[in-house]
Amino acid sequence: MRYPDGGGLTAEQRKRREEVRMRAADLFGENVKVPCIARELRVSEKSDYQWRRAWALGGREGLRSQGPPGYDCRLGLQARLAVWLEEGPVAHGWSDDQVWTAARVRTLIGRKFHFSYSVSGVTRLLHRMGFSVQMPARPAAERDEDAVTAWREVTWQEAKTLRAATGAFICFEDEAGVTGRPPRGRTWGRGITPRVKVPGRSRGRHSVAGLLCYRPGLPARMCYRLRRHTGRKGERRSLGESDYIHLLDGAHHLLKAPLIVVWDRLSTHTSKTMKTLVAGRDWLTVVLLPGYTPELNPVEGLWAHIKRSLANLAARTLNELETLLRRRLKALQYRHGILGGFLAGTGLALDRPDGP
């Protein structure tokens, strides 16, 4: 059983029991018999005799609370340990991976403090320090944090200023692939792990490009373009420049307003052909995201939402998969609140930046 403050009683409960012992000390001084004291204080005679012996040896001070039972933490320098743990295992000699285990923390404590801790003791210590077992995030090693900060503070503000001046929609674009092997999702089972049959070999795939469009005061809109890949010889295995530009042309026709498109640095997005197509459309402005920043693109949240809805999908043909995918996307086009939530999840706001 786990107790607060390292013992079975809280500080308030220890204070109340100390008051009972102090009352017993007063009665000891009046030579009241043990059975009478036990009845008055509603304690056992055994406790009364123990308190009388302690009182006889140390007076009232011998009956005062000694604090929570058990040993104090032998480290006494938990703040230093927390700093070392936050530096990561690599900084302390474990270069194979970046995982803190209880055994490694035990070794670190031995190196730094020359104390011996058990693995279970380390686990309890880490819980007391506020640590817990977590699944780490995995940002790319090539990511430039300074560039990400500059994009948020400068490029994004400039895009919002341009949007306010032209009445344009800010549109985020991203693409994803869907195959007949669906993502796994939790389901109810009774003792035996459920089994979902999936194709053992590739039967083709679908590439889908999504476009989320936002303008303050209007509901969020979504457009998409889907292409099937059957794996035939000579067939393109991804979306091309014409697919992306047709998607943008359709969104412009639907929204009847200029577009500021924000997308990543995919080679197709930055190719000479795409630059030529963009230059021929005066209503279109392209803003590139910094590298390795999926958290800045709300369409990533869209794909996560769609793929969760496809979890444990039974084996289907490409035609059935396409029909189901279009149905999911079509239903989501009318869920404006969810579409707006994808943008909120990025931490980007559409309000116009304050003037000088």
C-alpha positions as CSV (number, residue, x, y, z in Angstrom):
1,M,0.0,0.0,0.0
2,R,1.3,3.5,-0.8
3,Y,1.1,6.1,1.9
4,P,1.5,9.9,1.8
5,D,4.6,11.5,3.2
6,G,6.3,8.1,3.4
7,G,4.1,6.8,6.2
8,G,0.6,5.6,7.1
9,L,-0.6,9.0,8.5
10,T,-0.7,12.4,7.2
11,A,0.8,15.4,9.0
12,E,-2.7,16.4,10.3
13,Q,-3.4,12.9,11.6
14,R,0.0,12.7,13.4
15,K,-0.8,16.1,15.0
16,R,-4.2,14.8,16.3
17,R,-2.5,11.6,17.8
18,E,0.1,13.8,19.4
19,E,-2.6,15.8,21.1
20,V,-4.0,12.5,22.5
21,R,-0.6,11.6,23.9
22,M,-0.2,15.0,25.5
23,R,-3.6,14.6,27.2
24,A,-2.4,11.2,28.4
25,A,0.8,12.9,29.8
26,D,-1.4,15.3,31.9
27,L,-3.3,12.3,33.3
28,F,0.0,10.5,34.1
29,G,1.0,13.5,36.2
30,E,-2.3,13.3,38.1
31,N,-1.6,9.6,38.9
32,V,-4.8,8.4,37.1
33,K,-4.9,4.6,36.7
34,V,-4.2,3.1,33.3
35,P,-7.7,1.5,32.7
36,C,-9.3,4.9,33.4
37,I,-7.0,6.7,31.0
38,A,-7.7,4.0,28.3
39,R,-11.4,4.5,28.7
40,E,-11.3,8.3,28.7
41,L,-9.0,8.5,25.6
42,R,-10.5,5.5,23.9
43,V,-7.2,3.8,23.4
44,S,-5.9,0.3,24.3
45,E,-4.2,-0.3,27.7
46,K,-1.1,-1.6,25.8
47,S,-0.7,1.9,24.2
48,D,-1.3,3.5,27.5
49,Y,1.5,1.5,29.1
50,Q,3.9,2.2,26.2
51,W,3.2,6.0,26.5
52,R,3.7,5.8,30.3
53,R,7.2,4.3,29.9
54,A,8.1,6.9,27.3
55,W,6.8,9.7,29.6
56,A,8.8,8.3,32.5
57,L,12.0,8.4,30.5
58,G,11.6,11.6,28.6
59,G,8.6,13.5,30.0
60,R,6.2,15.2,27.6
61,E,8.9,15.6,24.9
62,G,9.2,11.8,24.8
63,L,5.6,11.6,23.6
64,R,5.9,14.1,20.7
65,S,5.6,13.0,17.1
66,Q,8.9,11.9,15.5
67,G,7.5,12.6,11.9
68,P,6.7,10.0,9.3
69,P,8.2,6.5,9.8
70,G,10.7,5.0,7.5
71,Y,14.1,6.2,6.2
72,D,14.5,9.7,4.6
73,C,15.5,9.8,1.0
74,R,19.2,9.1,1.0
75,L,19.9,11.4,-2.0
76,G,18.9,14.8,-0.6
77,L,19.8,16.2,-4.1
78,Q,16.8,15.4,-6.2
79,A,17.1,18.6,-8.1
80,R,20.5,17.7,-9.4
81,L,19.3,14.2,-10.4
82,A,16.4,15.7,-12.3
83,V,18.7,18.0,-14.2
84,W,20.9,15.0,-15.2
85,L,17.9,12.9,-16.3
86,E,16.7,15.8,-18.5
87,E,20.1,15.9,-20.2
88,G,19.3,12.4,-21.6
89,P,21.1,9.1,-21.5
90,V,23.6,10.1,-24.3
91,A,25.1,12.8,-22.1
92,H,25.9,10.2,-19.5
93,G,27.5,7.5,-21.6
94,W,24.6,5.5,-23.0
95,S,25.0,6.3,-26.7
96,D,23.1,3.2,-28.1
97,D,19.7,4.7,-27.6
98,Q,17.9,7.5,-25.8
99,V,15.9,5.6,-23.2
100,W,16.0,6.0,-19.4
101,T,15.3,2.8,-17.7
102,A,15.2,2.2,-13.9
103,A,18.3,0.2,-14.1
104,R,20.2,3.0,-15.9
105,V,19.0,5.6,-13.3
106,R,20.2,3.2,-10.6
107,T,23.6,3.2,-12.2
108,L,23.6,7.0,-12.6
109,I,22.8,7.4,-8.9
110,G,25.6,5.1,-8.0
111,R,28.1,7.0,-10.1
112,K,27.0,10.5,-8.9
113,F,26.1,10.0,-5.3
114,H,27.8,6.7,-4.4
115,F,24.6,5.3,-3.1
116,S,23.1,1.8,-3.8
117,Y,19.5,1.8,-4.8
118,S,17.3,-1.1,-5.9
119,V,15.5,-0.9,-9.2
120,S,12.1,-0.9,-7.4
121,G,13.4,1.9,-5.1
122,V,14.5,3.9,-8.1
123,T,11.0,3.6,-9.6
124,R,9.4,4.9,-6.4
125,L,11.9,7.7,-6.2
126,L,11.2,8.8,-9.8
127,H,7.4,8.8,-9.0
128,R,8.0,11.0,-6.0
129,M,10.1,13.4,-8.1
130,G,7.2,13.8,-10.6
131,F,8.6,11.5,-13.4
132,S,6.4,9.0,-15.2
133,V,6.8,6.5,-18.0
134,Q,6.1,8.3,-21.3
135,M,6.2,7.7,-25.0
136,P,8.7,10.3,-26.4
137,A,8.1,12.6,-29.3
138,R,10.5,12.1,-32.2
139,P,11.4,15.3,-34.0
140,A,13.8,14.9,-37.0
141,A,17.4,15.5,-36.2
142,E,17.7,17.7,-39.3
143,R,15.0,20.1,-37.9
144,D,16.1,23.7,-37.5
145,E,14.4,25.2,-34.5
146,D,15.5,28.7,-35.3
147,A,13.9,28.4,-38.7
148,V,10.7,27.2,-37.2
149,T,10.6,30.1,-34.7
150,A,11.4,32.6,-37.6
151,W,8.6,31.1,-39.7
152,R,6.1,31.5,-36.8
153,E,7.1,35.1,-36.0
154,V,7.8,36.5,-39.4
155,T,6.5,34.4,-42.4
156,W,3.2,33.4,-40.8
157,Q,2.5,37.0,-39.7
158,E,3.3,38.2,-43.3
159,A,0.9,35.6,-44.7
160,K,-1.9,36.9,-42.3
161,T,-1.3,40.5,-43.3
162,L,-1.5,39.6,-47.0
163,R,-4.7,37.6,-46.4
164,A,-6.3,40.6,-44.6
165,A,-5.3,43.0,-47.4
166,T,-6.5,40.8,-50.3
167,G,-9.5,38.9,-48.6
168,A,-7.8,35.6,-49.5
169,F,-8.2,32.2,-48.0
170,I,-5.2,30.6,-46.2
171,C,-5.1,27.0,-47.4
172,F,-2.9,24.2,-46.1
173,E,-2.1,21.2,-48.3
174,D,-0.7,17.8,-47.7
175,E,-0.9,14.4,-49.2
176,A,-1.2,10.8,-47.9
177,G,-1.3,7.2,-49.1
178,V,-4.0,4.6,-48.3
179,T,-3.5,0.9,-48.9
180,G,-5.5,-2.2,-48.3
181,R,-3.5,-2.9,-45.1
182,P,-5.3,-0.7,-42.6
183,P,-3.9,0.7,-39.4
184,R,-4.6,-1.3,-36.3
185,G,-7.2,0.0,-33.7
186,R,-8.4,-1.2,-30.4
187,T,-11.5,-3.4,-30.2
188,W,-13.2,-5.5,-27.7
189,G,-12.1,-9.1,-27.2
190,R,-12.5,-11.9,-24.7
191,G,-9.4,-13.7,-23.8
192,I,-8.3,-14.3,-27.4
193,T,-6.7,-11.5,-29.5
194,P,-9.1,-10.6,-32.3
195,R,-7.9,-11.3,-35.9
196,V,-8.5,-9.1,-38.9
197,K,-7.6,-10.5,-42.3
198,V,-5.7,-8.1,-44.5
199,P,-4.1,-8.6,-48.0
200,G,-0.7,-10.4,-47.9
201,R,0.5,-8.7,-51.1
202,S,0.1,-5.3,-52.6
203,R,-3.0,-4.7,-54.6
204,G,-2.3,-1.0,-55.4
205,R,-2.9,2.1,-53.4
206,H,-4.6,5.5,-53.4
207,S,-2.9,8.8,-53.1
208,V,-5.0,11.7,-51.8
209,A,-4.2,15.4,-51.6
210,G,-6.1,17.4,-49.1
211,L,-6.6,21.1,-48.9
212,L,-8.0,22.9,-45.8
213,C,-9.1,26.5,-46.4
214,Y,-9.6,29.1,-43.7
215,R,-10.8,32.7,-43.5
216,P,-11.8,34.5,-40.3
217,G,-15.6,34.7,-40.0
218,L,-16.3,31.8,-42.4
219,P,-16.6,28.1,-41.8
220,A,-13.5,26.0,-42.7
221,R,-13.7,24.3,-46.1
222,M,-12.0,21.1,-47.3
223,C,-11.2,20.0,-50.9
224,Y,-9.4,16.9,-52.0
225,R,-8.1,15.1,-55.0
226,L,-7.7,11.3,-55.2
227,R,-5.7,9.2,-57.6
228,R,-5.4,5.4,-57.9
229,H,-2.1,3.6,-58.4
230,T,-2.5,0.0,-59.6
231,G,1.3,-0.7,-59.8
232,R,1.3,-1.2,-63.6
233,K,4.6,-0.7,-65.4
234,G,5.3,2.9,-66.3
235,E,2.5,4.2,-64.1
236,R,3.3,7.2,-61.9
237,R,3.4,6.1,-58.2
238,S,2.6,9.5,-56.7
239,L,0.6,12.7,-57.3
240,G,2.1,15.0,-60.0
241,E,2.2,18.7,-60.6
242,S,-1.0,18.6,-62.6
243,D,-2.9,16.9,-59.8
244,Y,-1.9,19.6,-57.3
245,I,-2.7,22.5,-59.7
246,H,-6.1,21.0,-60.6
247,L,-6.9,20.8,-56.8
248,L,-6.0,24.5,-56.4
249,D,-7.9,25.5,-59.5
250,G,-11.0,23.7,-58.1
251,A,-10.6,25.3,-54.7
252,H,-10.3,28.8,-56.3
253,H,-13.5,28.1,-58.4
254,L,-15.3,27.0,-55.3
255,L,-14.2,29.8,-52.9
256,K,-14.1,32.6,-55.5
257,A,-11.3,34.3,-53.7
258,P,-7.5,34.5,-53.9
259,L,-5.6,31.6,-52.2
260,I,-2.5,31.6,-50.0
261,V,-1.3,28.0,-50.1
262,V,0.9,26.7,-47.3
263,W,2.6,23.4,-48.0
264,D,5.8,21.5,-47.3
265,R,9.0,21.3,-49.4
266,L,8.1,18.2,-51.3
267,S,10.1,18.0,-54.6
268,T,6.9,18.2,-56.6
269,H,5.9,21.4,-54.7
270,T,9.2,23.1,-55.5
271,S,9.8,21.8,-59.0
272,K,10.3,24.2,-62.0
273,T,7.1,22.9,-63.5
274,M,5.1,23.8,-60.4
275,K,6.8,27.2,-60.1
276,T,5.7,27.9,-63.7
277,L,2.1,26.8,-63.0
278,V,2.0,29.0,-59.9
279,A,3.4,32.0,-61.7
280,G,0.6,31.8,-64.3
281,R,-2.1,32.3,-61.6
282,D,-2.1,35.8,-60.2
283,W,-4.7,34.7,-57.5
284,L,-2.3,32.2,-56.1
285,T,0.5,32.7,-53.5
286,V,2.6,29.9,-52.2
287,V,4.2,29.9,-48.7
288,L,6.7,27.0,-47.9
289,L,6.8,25.5,-44.4
290,P,10.2,25.0,-42.7
291,G,11.5,21.5,-43.1
292,Y,10.3,18.7,-40.8
293,T,7.4,20.5,-39.2
294,P,4.3,18.3,-39.6
295,E,2.9,19.9,-36.4
296,L,2.4,23.2,-38.3
297,N,0.2,21.6,-41.0
298,P,-3.5,21.0,-39.9
299,V,-3.9,18.5,-42.8
300,E,-1.7,16.1,-40.8
301,G,-4.5,16.1,-38.2
302,L,-7.0,15.4,-41.0
303,W,-5.1,12.3,-42.2
304,A,-4.8,11.0,-38.6
305,H,-8.6,11.4,-38.2
306,I,-9.3,9.6,-41.5
307,K,-6.9,6.8,-40.8
308,R,-8.3,6.2,-37.4
309,S,-11.7,5.8,-39.0
310,L,-10.2,3.1,-41.3
311,A,-8.7,1.1,-38.5
312,N,-9.1,-2.7,-38.7
313,L,-10.7,-2.4,-42.2
314,A,-11.4,-5.8,-43.6
315,A,-9.7,-6.8,-46.9
316,R,-11.3,-4.9,-49.8
317,T,-10.6,-4.2,-53.5
318,L,-9.3,-0.9,-54.7
319,N,-12.7,0.1,-55.9
320,E,-14.3,-0.6,-52.5
321,L,-11.5,1.2,-50.7
322,E,-11.9,4.2,-52.9
323,T,-15.6,4.4,-52.3
324,L,-15.1,4.1,-48.6
325,L,-12.4,6.8,-48.6
326,R,-14.5,9.2,-50.6
327,R,-17.4,8.6,-48.3
328,R,-15.3,9.4,-45.2
329,L,-13.9,12.6,-46.8
330,K,-17.3,13.7,-48.1
331,A,-18.8,13.4,-44.6
332,L,-15.9,15.4,-43.1
333,Q,-16.5,18.3,-45.5
334,Y,-19.6,19.1,-43.6
335,R,-18.0,19.0,-40.1
336,H,-16.7,22.5,-40.1
337,G,-16.0,22.5,-36.4
338,I,-13.7,19.5,-36.7
339,L,-11.9,21.1,-39.7
340,G,-11.4,24.3,-37.6
341,G,-10.1,22.1,-34.8
342,F,-7.3,20.8,-37.0
343,L,-6.0,24.4,-37.3
344,A,-6.3,25.0,-33.6
345,G,-4.2,22.0,-32.9
346,T,-1.3,23.6,-34.7
347,G,-1.3,26.6,-32.4
348,L,-1.6,29.0,-35.4
349,A,-4.1,31.8,-35.2
350,L,-5.8,33.6,-38.1
351,D,-6.2,37.0,-36.4
352,R,-4.6,39.9,-38.2
353,P,-1.3,40.9,-36.5
354,D,-1.4,44.2,-34.5
355,G,-0.3,47.3,-36.4
356,P,2.6,49.4,-35.4
